[in-house]
Amino acid sequence: MDQKKSVNKKSINALTFGIISILIPFIGIIFGVISLFLANKSLKEIKTSKESGSELAVGGRVCSIIGIVISLFLSTQIYI
């Protein structure tokens, strides 16, 4: 019988926080940083434990970077 690999929970949280960082611009910096930490930690755990979810962690990393950039851009445009 085939056993399914468990999905790393931190990678799911990283993707969730990454999407939230895009959708909520000014608080998105905080969510983006949390998502980056979770994505990096989950990728390290996935390599050692052979869990699945690396695609979710990478997606969370990308979304968090986009969310941070959008938040920084909008915050600089308001104060200019």
N, C-alpha and C positions, 0 to 999 in steps of 0.2 A: 504494500500500500504506500501511496505517496503521502509524505507529510508536508504540510504547508509550512513555509517559513513564517515566523511571526514578524510583524511590521514593527519597526522601532517607533515607540511612542513620541520620542523627542523630534523625530523627523516630521511626524504629523503636526505637532505643535509648531515647529519651525515654519512649515508651509502656511498654517493658519495665521500665525502672527505676521508673516510676510505679506499675506493678502490684506490683512487689517492695516498694515503700515501704508499700503497704497491707498486704501479707501478712506482713511482718516488722516488728512495731511499733517496737521501740526503735532498731534500726539504720535504720529507715525514714526518719528525719529526714535522714540522710546521703544515702540513695538519692533522697529527695524533692527535695533541693536540687540534686543532680546532674541529675535529670530536668527540673527547672525551667530550668536553664541550657541543657540540650540542646534543650528544646522552644523556647525563645526564639531560640536560635541557628539551629535548623533552620527556623523560620518566616521568619526574615530571609533565609536561603539560598533557600528555596522561592520567595519573592517575586522575587528577582533572577534565579534560574536557570530558573524556570518548571517545576520538578520537581513531582511529585505527593507526597502524604504529609502535607498540612496537617491532615487529619483525625486522623492518628496523632499529630501534634505537639500538637494541642489536647487529644486524649484523654490524652496523657502529662502535659500540664500539669494537667488536672483530677484525674487519679489522684494525681499528686504532691502537690497541695494537700490532697486528702483524706487521703493517707498522713501528711503532716506534722501535720495537725490531730489525727488519731488518735494519733500518737506523742506529741505534746505533751500531749494529754488523759490518756493512760495514764501518762505519766511524772509528771504532777502528782498523779494519784490515788495513786500508790505512795508519794510523799514526804509526803503529808498525814497 
